[in-house]
Amino acid sequence: MKSTTIEKRIGIAFAEWVKAVTYAPKDSRKTMHFVQSGKLASLEFLPTKIPHDLITPKGKNELIEAMHAGLEQTQLNEKIELDTAYKCLLVAFRNEIENARKTGQFDEEAVEKAFLSDLRSKKFQCKTFCIPITFSPAAKNTNFSVGPIRFQSTVVFSENYKSRKSKFLSQSNDGWHYAANECWDHISSFDHVLLIEIEGFEKDMAWRAARDLAEAFLNLVRIFYGFYHSHEIKAADGNIKQLNGASLILSESEGLEISLSRDWAGANIDDAHVARFCSELNEKRGFFASYLSFLLSAEPMNSPVRTRLRQANALIAQAYSEPHLDMKLVRIVSALEKLSGITGKTKWKALGNRCASFSAARDLGQRVKIYHSVRGAYLCRNAIVHDETPPKRHLSHAFSRLDKHLSAIFFGFIYLYANVASEESVETTKHLRKAIDARNCSWR
């Protein structure tokens, strides 16, 4: 029988585990010191019940890929959390290792079967997830259901669940009294709620599914009323920045699950980081001052150079304000397309080349990394727009790779546009593209 991808990865992982066991000291008490000493710093610990269980990074990566393959095969990748799936695989992996000690043979197929069986056996209780929304304060009596969703005004919700809240308070201590009152105050700050019944999902994955379903329902509402009336209809924890938040789950047993969250406005950047930014800014202060002045007062105001820079800036601003990772990537890539002036069918290749060529990178090695990061981001963007959205881990990897080089790319394009504006009188977009083409050179 032909072995599956999961089996192959488990087999490689086992071989890497054997390597780690062979290299590491036999005395488990010395293992931690052995790894920390740098003699074999590349070994990693497996989170199992076996003390100082080691594997190579390659082996760990194979186990993680096998886990993802298992989740996709069972179609549970949107229902079960990664930590839970990884623990299921490790249990099956370790059990077969112990069995192999007796039989003298490691059976990858047995690991796969045990792993997939464990995944499929997971059961999760049906719960109702409460998502507050901003809809319309004028609608006080909303109360209707569509499939797994009940749409209620907060007035109706508070009245319907008043007795459950009272029961919860009577059975809880002061700490939970505070949490419950904060949660109800949070919900009351919105005018409506969506109560979404979810079954067969692990808790964190159920929240994601509930939010996705909430947005799908709200899109029906938005499209029905039209943009003019519905552009302010938003769900909590989605496109609304909240400093104080609360989560509420209603269980079948009449219980409540409450959690509170606290955040701060802005980023976590201290004075030392601000000083570093100012230090780097000082080196180019004059150039950036002229760039910003150009955006404000370029003549003519509809200059293609100024228009392209403003449009790219708007897309980047939207990307960094966007809460959804896939749309962040789409907007960043769109901004780079705007700046590069590329045309044609193989845009991913042309865009990567131009970003690398015009970037402010200091060496060839960084230009190579820029090319590959832009290429990867563009292919992800194409999949999002035209095909199936890639898994979140792929999107996160593509975005973080591009984000590392974005300053070099963007500053390079600013220099390019400054050069074009100072040397040519650009009147049309076609003229701008020709000017960019004329300055493009091979970076390889």
C-alpha positions in Angstrom: 0.0 0.0 0.0 1.3 3.5 -0.9 2.2 5.5 2.2 0.4 8.8 2.8 1.9 12.2 3.3 1.2 11.9 7.0 2.9 8.6 7.3 6.0 9.9 5.4 6.3 12.9 7.7 5.8 10.8 10.8 8.5 8.4 9.5 11.0 11.3 9.0 10.1 12.7 12.4 10.8 9.3 14.0 14.2 9.2 12.3 15.0 12.7 13.6 13.8 11.7 17.1 16.2 8.7 17.0 19.0 11.1 16.1 18.2 13.3 19.1 18.1 10.3 21.4 21.4 9.1 20.0 23.1 12.4 20.5 21.7 13.3 23.9 23.1 12.0 27.2 21.6 8.8 28.5 21.2 10.3 32.0 18.1 12.5 31.6 19.3 14.7 34.5 22.1 15.9 32.3 20.0 16.6 29.2 19.0 20.2 30.0 22.6 21.1 30.8 23.7 19.4 27.6 21.3 21.4 25.4 22.0 24.7 27.2 25.7 24.2 27.0 25.6 24.7 23.2 26.9 21.2 22.5 23.7 20.4 20.7 21.7 23.7 20.9 19.6 22.7 17.9 17.7 20.1 19.8 14.2 21.0 20.9 12.0 19.6 23.7 8.7 17.8 22.8 5.8 18.8 25.1 5.1 15.2 26.3 4.9 13.6 29.7 8.3 12.0 29.1 11.0 13.9 30.9 13.4 15.8 28.6 11.9 14.3 25.4 14.0 15.6 22.6 13.8 16.0 18.8 15.6 17.8 16.1 14.1 21.0 14.6 13.5 19.1 11.3 11.7 16.4 13.2 9.5 18.9 15.0 8.7 20.6 11.7 7.7 17.3 10.2 5.3 16.6 13.1 3.7 20.0 12.7 3.2 19.5 9.0 1.8 16.0 9.7 -0.6 17.6 12.2 -1.8 20.2 9.6 -2.2 17.4 7.0 -4.3 15.4 9.5 -6.5 18.4 10.2 -7.1 19.0 6.5 -7.8 15.3 5.8 -10.4 15.1 8.6 -11.7 18.5 7.6 -11.4 19.6 11.3 -8.8 22.4 10.6 -11.5 25.0 11.4 -13.0 23.2 14.4 -10.0 22.0 16.5 -7.3 24.2 17.9 -3.7 23.6 16.8 -2.5 22.9 20.3 -5.1 20.2 20.8 -4.3 18.6 17.4 -0.6 18.6 18.2 -1.1 16.9 21.5 -3.2 14.2 19.8 -0.4 13.5 17.4 2.3 13.5 20.1 0.3 11.0 22.2 0.0 8.7 19.2 3.7 9.2 18.3 4.9 8.5 21.8 2.6 5.5 22.3 4.0 3.9 19.1 7.6 4.6 20.2 6.9 2.7 23.4 5.3 -0.1 21.3 8.3 -0.2 19.0 10.6 -0.8 22.1 8.7 -4.1 22.5 8.3 -5.1 18.8 11.5 -3.7 17.4 9.5 -1.9 14.6 8.0 1.6 14.4 4.7 1.6 12.6 4.0 5.0 11.0 0.6 3.9 9.8 -0.5 3.0 13.3 0.5 6.5 14.5 -1.6 8.1 11.7 -4.6 5.9 12.4 -4.5 6.6 16.2 -4.0 10.4 15.5 -6.9 10.7 13.0 -9.1 8.6 15.2 -8.4 10.8 18.2 -9.1 13.9 16.2 -12.5 12.5 15.0 -13.5 11.5 18.5 -13.3 15.0 19.9 -16.7 16.2 21.0 -17.5 19.8 22.0 -20.7 21.0 23.8 -23.2 23.2 22.0 -22.9 26.8 23.2 -24.4 30.2 22.3 -21.9 33.0 21.6 -23.0 36.6 22.2 -21.6 39.2 19.8 -22.6 42.8 20.5 -23.1 44.9 17.4 -23.7 48.6 16.5 -26.9 48.5 14.4 -29.5 51.2 15.2 -30.4 52.6 18.6 -33.8 53.5 17.3 -34.7 49.8 17.0 -35.7 48.7 20.5 -37.8 45.5 19.9 -35.7 43.5 17.4 -36.0 39.8 18.1 -35.9 37.2 15.3 -34.0 34.1 14.3 -32.3 33.1 11.0 -30.8 29.6 11.2 -28.3 29.4 14.1 -28.5 33.2 14.7 -30.9 35.2 16.9 -30.9 38.9 16.3 -31.9 40.9 19.4 -31.9 44.5 20.6 -29.9 44.8 23.9 -33.2 45.9 25.5 -34.8 42.5 24.6 -31.6 40.6 25.4 -31.3 42.2 28.9 -34.9 41.3 29.7 -34.7 37.7 28.4 -31.5 36.9 30.3 -32.1 38.9 33.4 -33.0 35.8 35.4 -30.0 33.8 34.2 -27.7 36.7 35.3 -29.4 36.8 38.7 -28.9 33.1 39.1 -25.2 33.4 38.2 -24.7 36.2 40.7 -26.4 34.3 43.5 -24.0 31.3 43.0 -20.8 33.4 42.5 -18.3 35.3 44.7 -17.6 39.0 44.5 -15.0 38.6 41.8 -17.5 37.0 39.4 -20.1 39.6 40.4 -17.7 42.3 39.1 -17.0 40.4 35.9 -20.7 39.8 35.2 -21.6 43.4 35.8 -18.7 44.6 33.6 -19.8 42.2 30.9 -23.4 43.3 31.0 -22.3 47.0 30.9 -20.1 46.2 27.9 -23.0 44.6 26.0 -25.3 47.5 27.0 -23.0 49.9 25.4 -24.1 48.5 22.0 -27.7 48.6 20.7 -28.0 45.0 19.5 -26.6 41.5 19.9 -26.2 38.4 17.8 -26.7 35.1 19.7 -25.0 32.4 17.6 -25.4 28.7 18.4 -22.3 26.7 17.7 -21.8 23.0 18.1 -18.8 20.7 17.4 -16.1 23.5 17.6 -13.4 23.9 20.2 -13.9 27.2 22.2 -11.4 29.5 20.4 -12.3 28.1 17.0 -16.0 28.5 17.9 -15.5 32.2 18.5 -13.9 32.5 15.1 -16.8 30.7 13.5 -19.3 32.8 15.4 -17.6 36.0 14.3 -17.5 34.9 10.6 -21.2 34.0 10.8 -21.9 37.3 12.4 -20.3 39.2 9.6 -22.1 37.0 7.0 -25.4 37.9 8.6 -24.5 41.6 8.9 -23.6 41.6 5.2 -27.1 40.5 4.4 -28.4 43.4 6.5 -25.8 45.9 5.0 -26.7 44.9 1.4 -30.4 45.1 2.1 -30.3 48.6 3.4 -27.5 49.9 1.1 -24.2 51.5 2.0 -25.6 54.9 2.9 -27.7 53.5 5.8 -25.5 50.6 6.8 -21.8 51.7 6.7 -21.8 52.2 10.5 -23.2 48.7 11.2 -20.3 46.9 12.9 -19.6 43.9 15.2 -17.6 44.2 18.4 -14.0 42.9 18.3 -14.1 43.2 14.5 -13.6 46.6 12.9 -14.3 48.4 16.2 -11.2 49.2 18.4 -12.2 48.5 22.0 -10.0 49.3 25.0 -12.4 47.4 27.4 -14.0 44.3 26.1 -16.0 41.3 27.4 -16.9 37.9 26.1 -20.1 36.0 27.0 -21.0 32.4 26.2 -24.4 30.9 27.2 -24.1 27.2 27.8 -26.9 24.6 27.6 -26.8 24.1 31.3 -28.1 27.7 31.9 -24.6 28.7 32.9 -22.5 31.7 31.8 -18.9 31.9 30.7 -17.5 35.4 31.1 -14.1 36.9 30.3 -12.9 40.5 30.4 -10.2 42.1 28.3 -8.2 45.4 28.8 -6.1 47.1 26.2 -4.5 50.5 25.6 -4.8 52.9 22.8 -1.9 53.0 20.4 1.2 50.8 20.1 3.5 49.5 22.9 6.4 51.8 21.9 8.5 53.4 24.7 10.8 56.4 24.8 13.9 54.4 23.8 12.2 53.2 20.6 11.0 56.7 19.8 14.5 58.0 20.3 15.8 55.4 17.8 13.3 56.4 15.3 14.2 60.1 15.7 17.9 59.2 15.3 17.3 57.4 12.0 14.9 60.2 10.9 17.6 62.9 11.4 19.8 61.3 8.8 17.1 61.8 6.1 15.0 64.7 7.7 15.5 67.0 4.8 14.5 64.5 2.2 11.4 63.4 4.0 10.5 67.0 4.7 10.5 67.7 1.0 8.6 64.5 0.3 5.8 65.5 2.7 5.8 69.1 1.4 5.5 67.7 -2.2 2.4 65.7 -1.2 0.8 68.8 0.2 1.7 71.4 -2.4 2.7 69.7 -5.6 1.9 71.6 -8.8 -0.3 70.6 -10.5 -2.3 69.0 -7.7 -3.4 66.2 -10.0 0.2 65.3 -11.0 0.4 61.6 -11.7 3.5 61.4 -9.4 1.6 63.0 -6.5 -1.6 61.0 -7.2 0.3 57.7 -7.2 2.1 58.4 -3.9 -1.2 59.5 -2.2 -3.1 56.4 -3.4 -0.2 54.1 -2.3 -0.1 55.9 1.1 -3.9 55.5 1.5 -3.6 51.7 0.8 -0.8 51.3 3.2 -2.7 53.2 5.9 -5.8 51.0 5.3 -3.6 47.9 5.5 -2.1 48.8 8.9 -5.6 49.8 10.2 -7.2 46.6 8.8 -8.0 43.9 11.4 -8.0 41.0 8.9 -4.7 39.6 7.8 -5.8 38.6 4.3 -7.0 42.1 3.5 -3.8 43.6 5.0 -1.8 41.6 2.5 -4.1 42.5 -0.4 -3.8 46.2 0.3 0.0 46.2 0.8 0.5 44.4 -2.5 -1.9 46.8 -4.2 0.1 49.7 -2.9 3.3 48.2 -4.3 1.6 47.6 -7.6 0.6 51.3 -7.7 4.1 52.4 -7.0 5.9 50.0 -9.4 3.8 50.9 -12.5 3.9 47.3 -13.7 1.7 46.0 -16.5 1.3 42.6 -18.2 0.4 39.0 -17.1 3.3 37.9 -15.0 2.9 40.7 -12.5 4.3 38.7 -9.5 7.7 38.4 -11.2 7.8 42.0 -12.5 6.7 43.3 -9.1 9.3 41.3 -7.3 12.0 42.6 -9.7 11.0 46.2 -9.4 10.7 46.2 -5.6 14.2 44.6 -5.4 15.6 46.9 -8.1 14.3 50.3 -6.7 14.6 49.4 -3.0 16.9 51.1 -0.6 18.5 47.8 0.1 22.2 47.9 1.0 23.3 44.7 -0.6 22.4 42.0 -3.1 21.4 39.6 -0.3 18.7 41.9 0.9 17.5 42.4 -2.7 17.1 38.7 -3.1 15.1 38.5 0.1 12.9 41.4 -1.1 12.3 39.7 -4.4 11.2 36.4 -2.8 9.1 38.2 -0.1 7.2 40.3 -2.7 6.8 37.3 -5.0 5.3 35.2 -2.1 3.0 38.0 -1.0 1.8 38.5 -4.5 1.0 34.8 -5.0 -0.9 34.9 -1.7 -2.8 38.0 -2.8 -3.8 36.3 -6.0 -5.0 33.2 -4.1 -7.1 35.5 -1.8 -8.7 37.4 -4.7 -9.0 34.8 -7.4 -8.8 31.4 -5.7 -9.0 29.9 -2.2 -7.6 32.0 0.7 -4.4 30.2 1.9 -4.2 28.9 5.5 -3.6 31.6 8.1 -0.1 30.4 8.9 0.9 30.9 5.2 -0.7 34.4 5.2 1.1 35.3 8.4 4.4 34.0 7.1 4.0 35.9 3.8 3.0 39.2 5.6 5.8 39.1 8.2 8.4 38.4 5.4 7.2 41.4 3.4 6.8 43.6 6.5 10.5 43.2 7.3 11.5 44.7 4.0 8.7 47.2 3.5 10.7 50.2 4.7 13.5 49.5 2.3 11.0 49.0 -0.6 8.8 52.1 0.2 11.8 54.4 0.8 13.3 53.2 -2.4 10.1 54.1 -4.3 10.0 57.6 -2.7 13.6 58.2 -4.0 12.5 56.9 -7.4 9.5 59.3 -7.6 11.6 62.2 -6.3 14.0 61.5 -9.2 11.2 61.4 -11.7 9.5 64.5 -10.4 12.8 66.5 -10.4 13.9 65.4 -13.9 10.7 65.2 -15.9 7.4 67.0 -16.3 5.1 64.1 -15.9 1.5 64.8 -17.2 -0.1 61.4 -17.7 0.0 58.0 -16.0 1.4 56.5 -19.3 4.3 59.0 -19.1 4.9 58.1 -15.5 5.1 54.4 -16.4 7.6 55.1 -19.2 9.7 57.2 -16.8 9.7 54.3 -14.3 10.5 51.8 -17.1 13.5 53.9 -18.2 15.0 53.9 -14.7 14.5 50.1 -14.1 17.7 48.1 -14.2 18.7 44.6 -13.4 19.6 44.0 -9.8 20.9 40.4 -10.2 
